[in-house]
């Protein structure tokens, strides 16, 4: 086996960190439709200070807590876009975005295409 540098985390640590991220993702998902859900509420919900949360989330994901929340919302939006019954506007609100334009901009900056383009590419693959 190769020499693994000691800075690489042990498998147990990686699992524990993934569990931390999963739990935090679940909390964000609980508030998906809440347009008001923000980092302050996130901190209250998990009982961490803003600076603790920022350090931990940034260390594990490379994202700020705000971007982490947005990432979870957009990931969920991607799933909802697979349902042709839902309008883009409905999906925006269901994932906590205040309107289709802002949602569209955020989606495009995250995934490199608009929600509509993404939906079309998904339909073509089915």
C-alpha positions as a Markdown table, in Angstrom:
| # | Residue | x | y | z |
|---|---|---|---|---|
| 1 | Unk | 0.0 | 0.0 | 0.0 |
| 2 | Unk | 1.1 | 3.6 | -0.7 |
| 3 | Unk | 2.3 | 5.8 | 2.1 |
| 4 | Unk | -0.6 | 7.9 | 3.0 |
| 5 | Unk | 0.3 | 11.4 | 4.4 |
| 6 | Unk | -0.8 | 11.8 | 8.0 |
| 7 | Unk | -2.8 | 14.9 | 7.1 |
| 8 | Unk | -5.4 | 12.7 | 5.4 |
| 9 | Unk | -8.4 | 12.1 | 7.7 |
| 10 | Unk | -9.1 | 8.6 | 8.9 |
| 11 | Unk | -12.1 | 6.8 | 7.4 |
| 12 | Unk | -14.0 | 7.1 | 10.7 |
| 13 | Unk | -13.4 | 10.8 | 10.7 |
| 14 | Unk | -14.6 | 11.2 | 7.1 |
| 15 | Unk | -17.8 | 9.2 | 8.0 |
| 16 | Unk | -18.4 | 11.4 | 11.1 |
| 17 | Unk | -17.9 | 14.5 | 9.0 |
| 18 | Unk | -20.3 | 13.2 | 6.3 |
| 19 | Unk | -22.9 | 12.5 | 9.1 |
| 20 | Unk | -22.5 | 16.1 | 10.3 |
| 21 | Unk | -23.1 | 17.4 | 6.7 |
| 22 | Unk | -26.1 | 15.0 | 6.3 |
| 23 | Unk | -27.7 | 16.2 | 9.5 |
| 24 | Unk | -27.2 | 19.8 | 8.5 |
| 25 | Unk | -28.7 | 19.1 | 5.1 |
| 26 | Unk | -31.7 | 17.5 | 6.7 |
| 27 | Unk | -32.3 | 20.6 | 8.8 |
| 28 | Unk | -32.1 | 22.9 | 5.8 |
| 29 | Unk | -34.5 | 20.6 | 3.9 |
| 30 | Unk | -37.0 | 20.8 | 6.8 |
| 31 | Unk | -37.2 | 24.6 | 6.1 |
| 32 | Unk | -37.0 | 24.5 | 2.3 |
| 33 | Unk | -40.2 | 26.3 | 1.7 |
| 34 | Unk | -39.5 | 28.9 | 4.3 |
| 35 | Unk | -38.3 | 32.0 | 2.5 |
| 36 | Unk | -37.2 | 33.5 | 5.8 |
| 37 | Unk | -34.9 | 30.6 | 6.8 |
| 38 | Unk | -31.4 | 32.0 | 7.1 |
| 39 | Unk | -28.0 | 31.4 | 8.7 |
| 40 | Unk | -29.2 | 32.8 | 12.1 |
| 41 | Unk | -32.1 | 30.4 | 12.2 |
| 42 | Unk | -29.8 | 27.6 | 11.1 |
| 43 | Unk | -27.5 | 28.4 | 14.0 |
| 44 | Unk | -30.4 | 28.4 | 16.5 |
| 45 | Unk | -31.7 | 25.1 | 15.1 |
| 46 | Unk | -28.4 | 23.3 | 15.5 |
| 47 | Unk | -27.2 | 25.1 | 18.7 |
| 48 | Unk | -23.9 | 26.4 | 17.2 |
| 49 | Unk | -22.6 | 29.9 | 17.1 |
| 50 | Unk | -22.4 | 31.6 | 13.7 |
| 51 | Unk | -18.6 | 31.4 | 13.8 |
| 52 | Unk | -18.5 | 27.7 | 14.8 |
| 53 | Unk | -21.0 | 26.9 | 12.0 |
| 54 | Unk | -19.0 | 28.9 | 9.5 |
| 55 | Unk | -15.7 | 27.2 | 10.5 |
| 56 | Unk | -17.2 | 23.7 | 10.4 |
| 57 | Unk | -19.3 | 24.0 | 7.2 |
| 58 | Unk | -16.5 | 25.8 | 5.3 |
| 59 | Unk | -13.9 | 23.2 | 6.4 |
| 60 | Unk | -16.1 | 20.3 | 5.3 |
| 61 | Unk | -17.7 | 21.7 | 2.1 |
| 62 | Unk | -15.7 | 24.7 | 1.1 |
| 63 | Unk | -19.0 | 26.7 | 1.2 |
| 64 | Unk | -20.1 | 29.5 | 3.5 |
| 65 | Unk | -23.2 | 28.6 | 5.5 |
| 66 | Unk | -25.3 | 30.9 | 3.2 |
| 67 | Unk | -24.0 | 29.1 | 0.1 |
| 68 | Unk | -24.5 | 25.7 | 1.8 |
| 69 | Unk | -28.2 | 26.5 | 2.4 |
| 70 | Unk | -28.5 | 27.7 | -1.2 |
| 71 | Unk | -26.7 | 24.6 | -2.4 |
| 72 | Unk | -29.2 | 22.3 | -0.6 |
| 73 | Unk | -32.1 | 24.3 | -1.9 |
| 74 | Unk | -30.8 | 24.1 | -5.5 |
| 75 | Unk | -30.1 | 20.4 | -5.2 |
| 76 | Unk | -33.7 | 19.8 | -4.2 |
| 77 | Unk | -34.9 | 22.1 | -7.0 |
| 78 | Unk | -33.0 | 19.9 | -9.5 |
| 79 | Unk | -35.1 | 16.9 | -8.3 |
| 80 | Unk | -38.3 | 18.8 | -8.5 |
| 81 | Unk | -37.5 | 19.9 | -12.0 |
| 82 | Unk | -37.9 | 16.2 | -13.1 |
| 83 | Unk | -41.6 | 16.6 | -12.4 |
| 84 | Unk | -43.1 | 18.2 | -15.5 |
| 85 | Unk | -46.3 | 19.0 | -13.6 |
| 86 | Unk | -44.5 | 21.6 | -11.5 |
| 87 | Unk | -43.9 | 25.1 | -13.0 |
| 88 | Unk | -40.5 | 26.7 | -12.6 |
| 89 | Unk | -42.1 | 29.4 | -10.4 |
| 90 | Unk | -43.7 | 26.8 | -8.1 |
| 91 | Unk | -40.3 | 25.0 | -7.8 |
| 92 | Unk | -38.7 | 28.4 | -6.9 |
| 93 | Unk | -41.1 | 28.9 | -4.1 |
| 94 | Unk | -41.0 | 25.3 | -2.9 |
| 95 | Unk | -37.3 | 25.6 | -2.5 |
| 96 | Unk | -37.3 | 28.9 | -0.7 |
| 97 | Unk | -36.5 | 31.3 | -3.5 |
| 98 | Unk | -38.4 | 34.6 | -3.7 |
| 99 | Unk | -39.4 | 34.4 | -7.3 |
| 100 | Unk | -38.4 | 32.8 | -10.6 |
| 101 | Unk | -35.8 | 35.4 | -11.7 |
| 102 | Unk | -33.6 | 35.1 | -8.6 |
| 103 | Unk | -34.0 | 31.3 | -8.6 |
| 104 | Unk | -33.0 | 31.1 | -12.3 |
| 105 | Unk | -29.9 | 33.2 | -11.7 |
| 106 | Unk | -28.8 | 31.1 | -8.7 |
| 107 | Unk | -29.6 | 27.8 | -10.5 |
| 108 | Unk | -27.6 | 28.9 | -13.5 |
| 109 | Unk | -24.6 | 30.0 | -11.4 |
| 110 | Unk | -24.6 | 26.7 | -9.6 |
| 111 | Unk | -25.2 | 24.3 | -12.5 |
| 112 | Unk | -24.2 | 26.3 | -15.6 |
| 113 | Unk | -27.7 | 26.2 | -17.2 |
| 114 | Unk | -31.1 | 27.6 | -16.6 |
| 115 | Unk | -33.8 | 25.5 | -14.8 |
| 116 | Unk | -35.6 | 25.3 | -18.1 |
| 117 | Unk | -32.5 | 24.1 | -20.0 |
| 118 | Unk | -31.7 | 21.6 | -17.3 |
| 119 | Unk | -35.3 | 20.3 | -17.4 |
| 120 | Unk | -35.1 | 19.9 | -21.2 |
| 121 | Unk | -31.8 | 18.1 | -21.0 |
| 122 | Unk | -33.2 | 15.7 | -18.4 |
| 123 | Unk | -36.3 | 14.9 | -20.5 |
| 124 | Unk | -34.1 | 14.2 | -23.5 |
| 125 | Unk | -32.1 | 11.7 | -21.5 |
| 126 | Unk | -35.2 | 9.7 | -20.4 |
